[in-house]
């Protein structure tokens, strides 16, 4: 799901709470939803705050998230 689709039905109070959970402002969340590039850190916080409804891969498809996710698994096996 895209971020815009996720936030569109939110009230302003819900968006404020979501943005707070992401460690940012509603304005920045809206900018990212409409195409502004988010930092990898913000992409992760959006993933967490949305309960993975909006994933890191949705926000930043240019980052190799699979490598990062798999590197954590390989570290546990060592």
C-alpha positions as CSV (number, residue, x, y, z in Angstrom):
1,X,0.0,0.0,0.0
2,X,1.2,3.5,-0.8
3,X,1.6,6.1,1.9
4,X,-0.9,8.4,0.3
5,X,-3.5,5.6,0.2
6,X,-2.7,4.9,3.8
7,X,-3.1,8.5,5.1
8,X,-6.0,9.6,2.9
9,X,-8.8,8.4,5.1
10,X,-7.2,9.8,8.3
11,X,-8.6,12.7,10.2
12,X,-6.2,15.5,11.0
13,X,-5.9,14.2,14.5
14,X,-5.1,10.7,13.3
15,X,-2.5,12.1,10.9
16,X,-1.0,14.1,13.7
17,X,-0.7,11.0,15.9
18,X,0.7,9.0,13.0
19,X,3.3,11.6,12.2
20,X,4.2,11.8,15.9
21,X,4.7,8.1,15.9
22,X,7.0,8.5,12.9
23,X,9.0,11.2,14.7
24,X,8.0,13.9,12.2
25,X,5.3,16.3,11.2
26,X,2.1,15.8,9.3
27,X,3.5,18.2,6.7
28,X,6.5,16.0,6.1
29,X,4.3,12.9,5.9
30,X,2.2,14.6,3.3
31,X,5.3,15.6,1.3
32,X,6.5,12.0,1.3
33,X,3.1,10.8,0.4
34,X,3.0,13.1,-2.6
35,X,6.5,12.0,-3.9
36,X,9.2,13.7,-1.9
37,X,12.0,11.4,-1.1
38,X,12.1,10.2,2.5
39,X,15.3,9.3,4.3
40,X,15.9,5.6,4.9
41,X,15.4,6.3,8.6
42,X,12.0,7.9,8.0
43,X,11.0,5.0,5.7
44,X,11.7,2.6,8.6
45,X,9.7,4.7,11.1
46,X,6.8,4.8,8.7
47,X,7.0,1.0,8.3
48,X,6.9,0.5,12.0
49,X,4.2,3.2,12.8
50,X,1.9,1.8,10.1
51,X,2.3,-1.8,11.3
52,X,3.9,-2.6,7.9
53,X,0.9,-1.5,6.0
54,X,3.3,0.9,4.3
55,X,6.7,-0.8,4.0
56,X,10.2,0.5,3.6
57,X,10.1,-0.9,0.1
58,X,7.0,1.2,-0.7
59,X,8.7,4.4,0.5
60,X,12.2,3.8,-0.8
61,X,12.3,1.2,-3.5
62,X,15.8,2.3,-4.4
63,X,17.2,0.8,-1.2
64,X,18.2,-2.9,-1.1
65,X,16.1,-3.7,1.9
66,X,16.2,-7.4,1.2
67,X,20.0,-7.3,1.7
68,X,19.6,-5.5,5.0
69,X,16.9,-7.8,6.2
70,X,18.9,-10.9,5.3
71,X,22.1,-9.6,6.8
72,X,20.4,-9.6,10.2
73,X,19.4,-13.3,9.7
74,X,23.0,-14.2,8.8
75,X,24.3,-12.4,11.8
76,X,22.1,-14.4,14.1
77,X,23.3,-17.7,12.6
78,X,27.0,-16.8,13.2
